[in-house]
Amino acid sequence: MRADAAGNVERILRAAREVFADLGPDAPLTDIARRADVGIRTLYRHFPNKGDLVRAALEQGFAEELGPTIKQALSDDDPRNGLRVVMETTLSMMVRERNTLAAAKDSGALTAEVAVPFLDSLTLLASRGQQAGLIRDDLVPGDLHRIMGMLSGVLWSMDPEEDSWRRYVALILDALSPVGASPLPAAWPLDEAPRPCSWTS
């Protein structure tokens, strides 16, 4: 991609996230093109439909906000703390990008694949925590996927401008501790869950 075309794409994606935040998930693409200072034909040349646009905008947000956090968490000597940081950063991003997420869901662009790098990092951090004796041994990767679904559900039951959701991250992390843990019932296979994964629904 030429530098000018790459610059247009960058501006379009950033403008999309800003316009959705300001106007909601039904914001017209013409407003996004205007905010990006490009013509609507330029927008459609790069993103033939709204689904393509919001998917790319989400991926930009994940790369900018979650990418550095995941890298930092994976280098943390305390995997439990790394798990907390990734969870909190993800939920904080979901609050800021809630309209982009809603637009992606409405357009059918919100799929489980979008969250794969994030979910993989949670699995790795939990595994390291288990090896260090900080996370209960009977936790399985599917539990983490569903736990994030539970936490994301909390966001929509409170004022998004507050950070009261951090209370529930703390409760979940305490529940993941092996200290005083009770045996868990058998886990339901993740591949039998409805698609997309619950945390994105």
N, C-alpha and C positions, 0 to 999 in steps of 0.2 A: 504494500500500500504506500502511495506517495505521501510525503510529509504533510501536504495540505489536506489530503483526504483523511489521514490519521488524525489531524487536528480537528477536522469537522466531526469525526466520530466521537472524539473525546468531549468536545463541547456539547454535542447532542445528548450523550449519555448523562453528563453532569446536569445539563438543563432539564432532562427528563426527571431526574430525581428531585430537583428543586421545584419544578412545576407540579409534580404529583404531591409533594409535601405541601405546597401552597394551595392548590386547587382541588386536591382529592384524586382518587383513582380514575375518574372519568374525564380528567382534563383532556382537552382536544390536542391532537398532535400539532396543529397549526401554532398553538401557544408555545409548544416545545421548540419548534423550528424558529419562532421569533426570538425566544430567549437565547437560543444557541447562535443567533445571527446567521442562519442559513435559510435557503429557500425550502419550501415543503418538498419540492422534487428531489433536492439533495438528501433530505431526511429519508424519503421513500427509496432512494437509490441504495442507501446503506441498510435500511430496515424496511423491507417490503410490507410488513404488517406490525401491528401494535405488540403482538406476542414476541416477535424478534427483538423489538426495542426494549421492552421491560425485562426480558430475560438477560440481555446484555447489560442493562443498567444495574440489575441485581448483581451480576457477576462482577461488575466494576466495584460496587459497594463491598462485596465480600473480599475482593482482592485488596482494596485499600484499607478496610477496617479490620477484617478478620485475619488476613494473611500475616501481618506483622505480629499480631497477638498470638497466633498459633505458633509461629516461629519462636517467640519469646517463651511461651508456655512449655514447649518441648525441650527447651534448654534449661528450664528451672530444675534445681535439685530436688524440689518438693513437688512431686506430681499431683498431689491433692490441691496445692495452691494453684498449679497450672490449670487443673480442671476447673477450679473456681473462676479463674480469670477468663478462660475461654467461654464458660457459661455466661458470665456477667457481660462480657463484651458482646456476645451474640444477642442477648436479650436487649441490651442497650441499643444495638444497631436495629433490631426489629422495631423498637419504639420509634426511632427516627425515620425508618424506611417503611412504616406501616402502610402508607398509601401506595408506595411502589409494590410492596408485597400484595396488597389487595388488587392492584392493577394486573399483576402477574397471575394471580389466582383467577381473576375474571377472564383473562385472555387464554387460559390454559397453559401458560408458560411456566407455572410453578410446579416443578416436578422434583422427585426425590434426588435426581442427579445433581441438582443445583447445590445441595447440601453435603455431597459426598466428602469433600476435603475436610469440612468442619466435623462431620460425624466420625470420620476416620481418626481425626486428632483426639476426639473424646475417647474413642476406643483404646488408642495407644496410651494416653495418659492414665486411664483407668487400669490398664494392664500393668503399667509401671507402678501405680499405687498399690495394686495387689501384691506385686513382687516385694514392695517395701513394707508390706503389712499395714498400709494406711487405708486401704479400701477392702471391703468385705470380699471374700473369695467367691461367693456364689453370684456375684454380679456378672451379667452377660451383656454383650454389645447391644442386643435388642432392648435391654432395660434402659440404656442411655438414650436411645432414640425416643422411647416413649416418655421418659422423664422430661426430655426437652419439649415434647408435646404438651405435657402437663404444665410446665413452666410458662410456655408461650400462651397457654390458655389463661393463666393468671393475669397476663398483661392487659387483656381486654376487659377485666373485671374491676379495673381501678383507673384513676386519673393517669393518663400516659405521661404527663409532665412530672409526676412524682416518681421516686425510685423505691417505692414500698415493696416492689417485687424482689428486692435483694433479701428480704426476710425469708422468702421461700427458697431461694438458692441456699441460704444458710441452713434451713431445715433439711433440705435434700442432702446436702453434704454431710450433715450429722447422721442422716439415715444410712449413708454409704459407709460409715465407719464400722469396722469389725467389732468395736467395743460394745458389748451388750447386745449384739445382733441376734435376732431369732432366725431359725431356719425359714427359708422362703419356699412357697409353693413352686411347682414346676413353671418354667417360663413358657409363654405362648410363642411359637416360632414367628420370627419377624416377617418371613416371606409369605405368611398367611394373613398379614395385616392388609387393610384396604390401602390402595394407592391414591395419591402420593402419601409419603410418610406423614404421620399425624402432626409432627411439629410444624409442617408447612401448610396445614389445612386451617 
